[in-house]
């Protein structure tokens, strides 16, 4: 593979060390192609990586196989984490689906985001990720070459810039004016440490996987992570600035707790325990999504993967899976095609229709999960009575 104008090996800059960017660099390196990742975090430990992910056979697991890491993933994965439980607002368990009885590669086994990221980071050549490099702008120099300007006043020239820089991507501005819009739903994230010992009733209600209780534009999603931790999302269809309208300082834990309890007035005390028993505080997370479909014109020397390309609500269950498949597909195209231009053209022909379909499903998913009749919709969905 060469750049379109020269016979030299292209300089590939991946912006963002999320799952998609890491898979892309890993697959390239396995085939002898160098790539450098630039990430704004000061180090791999700079922030919490978030909850648990289910890796689907046709997307995330496929990408891990391409990266030569599927066996390592399966050794870490939690097949029991596929258990899905639907609970009524009265605390009764309505549906309880057990994970498949077959081996760990069957179905969509779970892994903590942090464990997945560590697995991918360890697989890369030393020095592949440059930490503490915040991209401020990308300047086209002509011929598909871009100069990346970083906050530390350094610059890097690249023949291909891969925008793996998430929801508020800087690279995306080179190809698209689209901006993520508020979905109308906010999650307030909280959690329980050492749940089986300290909160046995909530641990039992959660089960081994994910517990959902949805009704009338409100809901709880409790997700089992490794190490005895349960991550909880308290969801509500509400104004993006709901806390400002209510005069609540998000740093005031008791005020946030009281506001959430007021919203969920009349719900089972068992479920309200997810709000009151927390020992991790409350993090306000409005959910955003890019317009559907999000497309962009073929632009020499730049492309997008993951959330930069197709940010969608978590109700697709596909975000990280698609990001990793994007990264693997782009790397594979760069290996298989003679020029960068041909590779990126081929990749985008695959990724744009695929991500549009998934984003449409995600938009429908969040609309149904936070609707006046969400309890009935969720029950019909989980019992197959659509």
N, C-alpha and C positions, 0 to 999 in steps of 0.2 A: 504494500500500500504506500502511495506517495501523495503529496499535495498535488493539486490539479496543475500547478504551474512549474513544479520542479521535480527532480528525482530524489530529493532528500526525504528522510523519515520525518513525518509531520510532528510538530510540537503540539501535544494534546494537553489542554488545561481543563481539568474538571473542577468546577466551583461548587463546593459542598460535599461534606463527608457523611452524608446520610446513606441509607442502604443502597440506593440506586447508584450514587457516585462511587461507592466502595466496590460494588459488584462490577461496574464498568471497568475500573482500573485493574481489578483482580483478573478478569477474563483477558484483558489486553496483555497483562504481564505474563499470564500463562502461555501466551503465544508470542512472547518476545517483543511486544510493543510497549514502549515506555509511555507513562502518563503521570502527571503530577496533580494532586488534589490540593486545593486551597480552601481552608475552612476558617470561619470567623471565630470559632471557639478558641479560647486560650490553650486548651488541652482536651484530651478525650474525656476527662472527668469534670469538665467545666459545668455541666448541668445534667440533671436527671434526664434519662433518655425516654421516659414514658413507660406505658404499660406493656401488655402482652400482645403478641401478634400471632395470628393463625396463618401458617404457610400452606398455600394451596398447591396441589400437585402440578397443575398446568401453568403456574406463574412463578410464585416464589421458590418452590422446590425445584422447578425447571432451571431457574437462574442459579440456584445453589449447585445444581449438578454441573452446569456449564462452568461454574467457578471451581469445581473439584472439591466442594465442601459439603456435599449432601450427607455423607456418613458422619461428619463432625456435627452437623446440625441435628441429625437424628439421635445422636448420643446425648444431646442437651434438651431435646424437645420433650414436651409433656403431652402425650396423646390424650390423657385423662382430661386435659384442659378444654377439650372439645365439648364437654357437657354443656348443654344449653337449658336454662330453666326460665320459665315464664311464671311470674307470681302476680296475683291480683293485688289491688290496692289495700285489700283487707289482710294481706299476708299469707293467703292460701296459695300453695303451689298448684298451678293449673296444668302446666306441661313440663315434663322432665325428660329430655332426650339424652340417652347415654351415648358416649363415644363409640365408634366402631370397635368390634371385638378383635379385628385383625391387627396386623403389626403396626409399628410406629409410623411407617411411611404412608399408611392408608389414611384417607380423610385429610383433615387440615390440622396437624398437631401444633400446639402453641409453643412459643418461646418468648422470653422477655426481650424487649427491644435492646436493652443494654447488653445482654448476652450475645445477641445476634451481631451487634455492632463490634463487640470485642472479637468475635470469631472472624469477622471480615477484616478488621484492622490487623490482626495477627497474621493473616494470610498474605499481606502486602510486603513488598520489598521495603527495607528500612528507609525512612526519609520520603516515602511516597506522599504522605500527608504533611503539608506545611500548616501548622496551627497558628492561630492569631493573625490570620490574613483576611481582613475584611475588605471585600471588593467594593469600591465606591463608584466606579464607572468603567465601561468597556468602550474603547475608542476604535472605530473601524479605520484601518490603514490602507485599505484597498486590496484587491486580490484575495479576499477571504481572510486576511490576517487582521487580528485585533490586538490592541495593546490594553492589557488589564492594569488599572490603577488601583492600588491598595491604600488603605487608611494609614499605613506606616510609611507612605511616600515612595514605596518601591513600585516598579512596573515590570510586567512580564509580557512578551509578545508570544502569540499562539496562532497556529494554523487552524486549530479547531478549539472552540470554547464550548464546553458542555455545561449547560445550566442545570445543575443538580442542587440549586440553592433554595429550594422550598417555596412556600406559599408566597412570600414577598420578594421573589426572585429579582435580583438586579440584572442578570443576564437576559431575562425575558423581555426587558425593554428594548433590546436590539431587534426583536422580531414581532412584538405584539404590544398594543396599548392596553390589553385587557388587565383588569385589576380584580382581585377577589372581592366578592360581595358577601354581606352578612346573610346567613341562611335563615335567620329568624329564631334560631335555637342557640342557647348558651348552656354549656356544661360548667358546673362548679365542681372541680375535682377535689377529692379528699381521700383519706385512706386509713387503713387499720394495720398496724404492725403487730407481728406475733399473734395473729388473729385467732388461731386455734386455741391458744392458751388464755388470752386476755378477753376474747369476745367469742366464746364457743357458740352461742346462739346465732350470731351473725355469720360465723364461719359455716355453720350447718345450713343456714338459709342460702348462702352463696353456692355451696357445693364445690366441685372440683374445677369448674369452668367459669361460665358467665351466667349471672342472674339478671333478668330484666323485669321491671315492673313498670308498665306504661298505662297512663290513663289521662284523658282530658288535657292534652297539651303539656303534661308533666311526666317525669319518669326517673327511675333509678336504674343505673347499669353498674353492677358490682362484678369485678373481674379478678379471679384468682391469679396472682403472680407467684413466682418462686419465693422460697425463703419465708413462707408463712404470711406474706403481705397480701392484702386485698385492696385493690385500687377501686375507688368509687367515683362515679360520675352522676351528679345530681343535675338532671336536665330539665329545661323549661323553655317553652316558646315564649319569648319575652322581648322587650326592647333591648337593643344592643347596650344602651346606657342605663339599664334597669336600676343599677345600684346608685347612680347619680340622681335619678328621678326620686329614689326613695331616701336620698340623703345619707347613704351608707358609705362609710370608708371601708374599702376592701381589706385594709390591714387590721380592722377591728373584728377579731374573730367572733366575739359574742354577738355583735350586730349582724354579721353575715349569717350566723347560725339561727338567730331569732327570725330573720327575714325568710330563710329557707323553711323553717318550721311553720311559719305563717302561710307560706305558699302551699305547703303540703298538709294543711289542716284537714283532719278527717281521715288521713291515711293511717294504716296500721302502725301501732307503736313499734312493732318488730322492724318495719322498714325505716321508721324515723330514727332508729338506732344507728343507721348508716351516717346520719347527719351528726348525731350527738356524741357518738363514741370515738370520733376521729382523734388521732394524735398527730396528724400531719398538717393541720390547718386547712385553709380553703384557698383554691386557686381558680380565679374566674377565667373561663376559656370560651369566648364566643366562637362559634363555628362558621368558617368562611368557605366559599367555593368559587371557582372560576366559572364564567359563563359556559353553557353547554350548547353546541360543541365549542371547544376552544381550538382554533386552528391558526396557523400563521403561514406567511409566504416563505417559500424556500429561500433561505438567506445564506450566502456563501460563508463558510467558516464558523457557523454557530448552530446549535440545536439544543433542545430541552428534553429532560427526562424527569419522571416523578412529579411531585407537587408543582414544580415550576411549569410543567406542561399541562397538568390536569388535576389541580387541587379539587378534591371532592369531599363530601361529608364522610365521617367514619362509618356511616350506615351502609356502605358498599362492602366493607371488610376487605377492600381491594387496594387501598392506597399504597402500602409498603410492598405488597405482592407485585403490583404493576410497576412500581418504581424499580424494583430489582430486575423484573423482566425487561423493562426499557433499557436498563444499564447493560444487561447481557446481550440484548438484541443489537444495540448500537455497537458494542465492542465486536460482536460477531460480524456485523456488516463492515466495520473498518478492517477486520482481518481478511474478509472474503473479497472485497472489491479493490480494484487497482488504484482508485483515487478517493480522497476524502469526500469530494462532491458526490460521487456515485454512491458511496457508502451511506451518507446522510440522506440522500434522496430516497434510497431504498428503505432505510430505517423509518423515515417519516411516513412513507406510504403504509407501513404496518401500524405505527403507533397512533396516528391520528384517528382512524376509525375505531380502533380497539378502545382507546381511552374515552372517546365520545359515548360509546355504548355503556361503559362502566359508570361514567359520570351521570348519565341519564338514570341508571338504576339507583345510584347513590342519592340523587335528588328525590326520586320517588320514595326511597327508603326513609329518608329523614322526614319527608312530608307526612308519610303514614304513621311514623313512630311518634310524632308530636302533632296530633290532630285531635279534635273533640272525641272521635270514636276510636282512638288508638288502641284501647284495650281489646275491642272486638277485632280490629285489623290484625293485631299481633297474634291473637288466638287463632284466627283463620289461617294466618301465614304459617304458624308453627304446627298446626294440625293438618295442613294441606287442603283446607276447605276454602279455596279462594273464590 
